[in-house]
Amino acid sequence: MATEKRYEKEMISFRDKYPQLTTTYASHGMYYYPARFIPQVVRYFIDNYTKEKEWIIDPFAGSGTVGVEALLTNRNAICLDLNPVIEPLLEAKTYIPKRQPDISIYFNLDNAPIYKPKWSKIEEWYPPEFLEILEKLWGIFYENPHPLVRIALFKTSRKFSLADDQVPKIFRSKKKRKQIEELLKKGNYERTILDFFEKSFRAVYKSSVEFKTRYKGGECIAKGSIDIVNYELDRDVNHLLTSPPYGMAHEYIRSFKLELAWLGKDDNEIRELTKLEIPYRNNGILEKFEIHSKTYEEYRKLIEEKKPKLVKVYEIYFKSVLKVFETLGKNVTDYMGIFVGNATFSGIMPHYDIIFTEHLEEHGFEHVKTYVDIIKARKLFKNRKNASPNGIETESLVILKSKR
Ligand SMILES: C[S@@+](CC[C@H](N)C(=O)[O-])C[C@H]1O[C@@H](n2cnc3c(N)ncnc32)[C@H](O)[C@@H]1O
């Protein structure tokens, strides 16, 4: 689609800029999260656009990559997300262990207290034999809470559930059912579950120690259950760095129902969070929000013609995300970095980077540069028919500067 104005672009490979860093280094790989930032993107923004001790906000913080990178580079971060798991994830990922916690209390379950999740569907996701053991492990945990143990218990509770652990959704696969049936047949599953828990704990502890050795300073504030579309900051921050949801690519709350259940969330709390997720929420307060972007209008027309049923979700997606950037942008004194992959609305791929830029140019920002990650682009262009499952072709980091 033609746009009159050309924005300065630079091809880049964020991974190649930091060959010494892996995507899971320090505590980044502690727990799975869909569409997680690669830490190299965050590091590049921090190194090139921020200074030590400055404040960075991430309004779609997910698993908290910005929070971790901030503390590894002596910056401060505010990490907000609708998904409540941001709090336990960041608590663990930024935890500085003084000594290795003693997990031997988990190895005798005979008189263990029992923790029963409030979520009414929990029994549909576990064979009763496994659920009974997990309820005891969580019972012990709630009497002796520890941020690192909680992550090992999340891993264990997913592993022994019927939810496929390879799929970023809560989803029952035949393969997983078969695995669970085999484990049940083998018997002695208490030992198997405890062994897995111990192994998971060791991996979590190891990444926590790696975080500790690399920690440079700063503070990280994490808050979950925040509907960012309706949120205002009561202070200024230097920068905003985020990757918003990618079109219709994921349903985050749905993916995390098991974790939310073990965190004590009930049906009603989970339902209310689901209703606020972008772009699956209703229009409500967004009805009156105006988007100032020609490119947005062009794609809206195209979607109206080709996929009329998706107009609503397209509209809600851009209105929600742009309302967040416009509102929080008023409190940003320096740079905004927005990282986005071009995911499709059922085959139609709007230029997210251009739509965001056009709108924000009308709301106090000027475009500095758009970085296009060439590794992703190269891989996908080589084999065009084999587009990624979410239809993501390239990933871009848009840099805008506040005119304040
Ligand atoms: C692409 S992910 C961010 C991943 C993150 N950059 C990381 O490294 O883990 C987008 C996030 O937007 C969040 N989100 C969706 N709707 C939201 C809403 N209404 N308010 C706040 N966050 C929301 C999702 O929960 C998800 O974590």
The ligand as a Tripos MOL2 file, in Angstrom:
@<TRIPOS>MOLECULE
LIG
   27    29     1     0     0
SMALL
NO_CHARGES

@<TRIPOS>ATOM
      1 C1          3.6730   -9.1910   22.9020 C.3       1 LIG1
      2 S1          3.1960   -9.4150   24.5830 S.3       1 LIG1
      3 C2          4.4760   -8.6230   25.4740 C.3       1 LIG1
      4 C3          5.6430   -9.5370   25.7400 C.3       1 LIG1
      5 C4          6.7900   -8.8470   26.4680 C.3       1 LIG1
      6 N1          7.4200   -7.8390   25.6330 N.3       1 LIG1
      7 C5          7.8320   -9.8400   26.9610 C.2       1 LIG1
      8 O1          9.0120   -9.6690   26.6460 O.co2     1 LIG1
      9 O2          7.4560  -10.8070   27.6310 O.co2     1 LIG1
     10 C6          1.8050   -8.3530   24.7500 C.3       1 LIG1
     11 C7          1.1980   -8.2520   26.1570 C.3       1 LIG1
     12 O3          0.0510   -7.3820   26.1250 O.3       1 LIG1
     13 C8         -0.7760   -7.7490   27.2220 C.3       1 LIG1
     14 N2         -2.1240   -7.1430   27.1170 N.ar      1 LIG1
     15 C9         -3.1450   -7.4710   26.3000 C.ar      1 LIG1
     16 N3         -4.2310   -6.7060   26.5530 N.ar      1 LIG1
     17 C10        -3.8920   -5.8500   27.5760 C.ar      1 LIG1
     18 C11        -4.5820   -4.8240   28.3120 C.ar      1 LIG1
     19 N4         -5.8400   -4.5000   28.0670 N.pl3     1 LIG1
     20 N5         -3.8900   -4.1760   29.3060 N.ar      1 LIG1
     21 C12        -2.5970   -4.4920   29.5730 C.ar      1 LIG1
     22 N6         -1.9050   -5.4530   28.9240 N.ar      1 LIG1
     23 C13        -2.5400   -6.1390   27.9350 C.ar      1 LIG1
     24 C14        -0.7440   -9.2770   27.1710 C.3       1 LIG1
     25 O4         -1.0990   -9.8350   28.4250 O.3       1 LIG1
     26 C15         0.7130   -9.5590   26.7660 C.3       1 LIG1
     27 O5          1.4930   -9.8670   27.8860 O.3       1 LIG1
@<TRIPOS>BOND
     1     1     2 1
     2     2     3 1
     3     2    10 1
     4     3     4 1
     5     4     5 1
     6     5     6 1
     7     5     7 1
     8     7     8 2
     9     7     9 1
    10    10    11 1
    11    11    12 1
    12    11    26 1
    13    12    13 1
    14    13    14 1
    15    13    24 1
    16    14    15 ar
    17    14    23 ar
    18    15    16 ar
    19    16    17 ar
    20    17    18 ar
    21    17    23 ar
    22    18    19 1
    23    18    20 ar
    24    20    21 ar
    25    21    22 ar
    26    22    23 ar
    27    24    25 1
    28    24    26 1
    29    26    27 1
@<TRIPOS>SUBSTRUCTURE
     1 LIG1         1 GROUP 0 **** ****
